Amino acid sequence: MSKPRPVRPPPPVPKPGQVKVVRAIYHYEAQQADELTFDEDDTLYIMDQSSPDWWKAKCGNKVGLIPSNYVEENTKSIDYPLHEAVKRGNVTFMEECISNRVSVNGLDKAGSTPLHWAAHGGHTECLRTLLAVPNCQVNSQNKLGDTPLHSAAWKGHASEVELLLLHGARADLKNNENKLAYELAKDPETAALIQQAVKPRLQSAEYGDEDDSD
């Protein structure tokens, strides 16, 4: 069963970064060169919704315009697809999100990035994949002031702590409760890893203060 095609407006202006994920409820065959062909149940990454009738979407490796009424009814969008993939340790869906330009630095309602959730859940492979993205922000602080390093330390994930430190995680950042990551660690191994990283920074700051006073 197909639905009537809406009247075509001018092509919408793309807005990079605004990506949500929906599932198609009908098959659609492209009628013009700038349209996208897709099948029922295909996963579509919506990149622009400035027009109410025609959205810019990506399906697989192809990008084009789709009629919005082929996906908007009886379908639930995933507001934070990359976050959800990481929370579940779903590396395949996570890689698909990244390849479809879902930002690795996107913030959820708590101000957390996907990296926070990978660290919190102890999902090592997810963490490695996110850190491999060139612009991944390893020291992003959420609404509680926690960095991914705080999250990994609090949950006692020593392997994730070590991985974050290797990729430039700062051990000298404090959260809103004025706590360093190692102060949240619940096991000696995790605390020791972070303390070893924080000492050089604190010593450097002290020497810097002495130099300033001369």
C-alpha positions in Angstrom: 0.0 0.0 0.0 1.4 3.4 -1.0 0.6 6.8 0.2 -0.1 9.9 -2.0 3.1 12.0 -2.6 3.0 15.5 -1.1 3.7 18.5 -3.3 7.4 19.1 -3.7 8.8 22.3 -2.1 12.2 23.7 -2.8 15.0 21.5 -1.5 15.6 22.1 2.2 18.9 23.6 3.5 20.9 20.9 5.3 21.5 21.4 9.0 24.5 19.2 9.9 24.4 17.5 13.3 20.6 17.3 13.5 20.3 13.6 13.0 17.5 11.3 14.3 16.7 7.7 13.5 13.3 6.4 12.3 12.0 3.3 10.6 10.2 3.4 7.3 6.6 2.2 7.4 6.2 2.1 3.6 8.3 1.3 0.5 9.1 4.3 -1.6 10.6 4.5 -5.1 12.5 7.7 -5.9 10.7 9.7 -8.6 13.4 12.3 -9.1 17.2 12.3 -8.9 17.4 14.0 -5.5 15.0 11.5 -3.9 15.9 8.4 -1.9 14.5 4.9 -2.6 13.9 2.8 0.5 12.0 -0.3 1.7 9.5 -0.8 4.4 11.3 -1.3 7.8 14.5 0.3 6.5 16.3 2.4 9.1 16.5 6.0 8.0 18.8 8.7 9.4 17.0 12.0 9.2 19.4 14.8 8.6 17.1 17.8 7.9 13.5 18.4 8.7 13.2 22.1 7.7 10.4 21.1 5.3 7.3 19.5 6.9 6.7 17.3 3.8 10.1 16.3 2.5 13.0 15.4 4.8 16.6 14.8 3.9 17.7 11.3 4.9 20.4 8.7 4.6 19.8 5.0 4.1 22.9 2.8 3.8 25.3 4.9 1.7 22.7 6.9 -0.2 21.3 10.3 0.7 18.2 12.0 -0.7 14.8 13.5 0.0 12.0 11.3 1.4 8.3 12.0 1.9 7.9 12.5 5.7 4.5 10.8 5.8 6.3 7.5 4.9 8.0 7.4 8.3 6.3 9.8 10.7 3.1 7.8 11.4 3.2 4.9 13.9 7.0 5.1 14.2 9.1 6.1 17.2 12.2 8.1 16.6 15.3 7.5 18.7 16.3 10.8 20.2 19.8 9.8 21.2 20.6 6.8 19.0 24.3 6.7 19.6 23.8 7.0 23.4 21.3 4.2 23.3 23.6 2.0 21.2 26.5 2.6 23.7 24.4 2.0 26.7 23.5 -1.5 25.4 27.1 -2.2 24.2 25.7 -2.5 20.6 28.9 -1.9 18.6 27.3 -2.6 15.2 24.5 0.0 15.7 27.0 2.4 17.2 29.3 2.2 14.2 26.3 2.6 11.9 25.3 5.8 13.8 28.8 7.2 13.5 29.0 6.4 9.8 25.7 8.3 9.4 27.0 11.4 11.0 25.5 11.1 14.5 27.8 13.2 16.6 30.1 11.4 19.0 30.0 14.5 21.1 26.2 14.9 21.3 24.7 15.5 24.7 21.7 13.8 26.2 19.3 15.3 28.8 21.9 14.8 31.5 24.6 16.6 29.4 26.4 13.3 29.0 28.2 12.2 25.8 28.2 8.6 24.5 31.7 8.4 25.9 30.3 8.9 29.4 28.0 6.0 28.9 30.7 3.7 27.5 32.8 4.5 30.5 29.9 4.1 32.9 28.9 0.7 31.4 32.4 -0.7 31.1 31.9 -1.2 27.4 35.5 -1.4 26.3 34.9 -1.9 22.5 32.4 1.0 22.4 35.0 3.1 24.2 37.7 2.2 21.7 35.5 2.9 18.8 34.4 6.3 20.1 38.0 7.3 21.0 39.1 6.4 17.5 36.9 9.2 16.1 39.2 12.2 15.6 37.0 14.9 17.2 35.9 12.8 20.2 36.0 15.0 23.3 37.4 12.9 26.1 37.1 15.6 28.8 33.6 16.7 28.3 31.8 17.4 31.6 28.1 16.6 32.1 25.6 18.5 34.2 27.1 17.0 37.3 30.5 18.1 36.2 31.6 14.5 35.7 33.9 13.6 32.9 33.9 10.1 31.3 36.9 9.4 33.6 34.8 10.2 36.7 32.1 7.8 35.4 34.6 4.9 34.8 36.3 5.5 38.2 32.9 5.6 40.1 32.0 2.2 38.5 35.4 0.7 39.1 36.2 0.0 35.5 40.0 0.0 35.6 40.5 -1.0 32.0 38.3 1.8 30.8 40.1 4.3 33.1 43.5 3.2 31.7 42.2 3.6 28.1 40.8 7.1 28.8 44.1 8.2 30.3 46.0 6.9 27.3 43.7 9.1 25.1 44.3 12.3 27.1 41.7 12.2 29.9 42.5 14.8 32.5 42.7 13.4 36.0 42.9 16.9 37.6 39.3 18.0 36.6 36.8 18.3 39.5 33.1 17.7 39.3 30.4 19.9 40.8 31.0 18.3 44.2 34.7 19.3 43.9 35.7 15.7 43.5 38.6 14.4 41.4 38.0 11.2 39.5 40.2 9.1 41.8 38.2 10.3 44.8 35.2 8.5 43.3 37.1 5.2 42.7 35.8 2.3 44.8 38.8 0.0 44.3 42.5 0.6 45.0 43.6 -0.4 41.4 41.4 2.2 39.7 42.3 4.9 42.3 46.0 4.2 41.8 45.9 4.5 38.1 44.3 7.9 38.2 46.5 9.2 41.1 49.6 8.4 39.0 48.2 10.5 36.2 47.1 13.4 38.4 50.3 13.9 40.3 52.4 15.2 37.4 49.7 17.8 36.5 49.4 19.0 40.1 53.2 19.2 40.5 53.4 21.1 37.2 50.8 23.6 38.5 52.7 24.1 41.7 55.9 24.8 39.8 54.0 27.1 37.6 52.8 29.1 40.6 56.4 29.4 41.9 57.6 30.7 38.5 54.8 33.3 38.5 55.8 34.5 41.9 59.4 35.2 40.9 
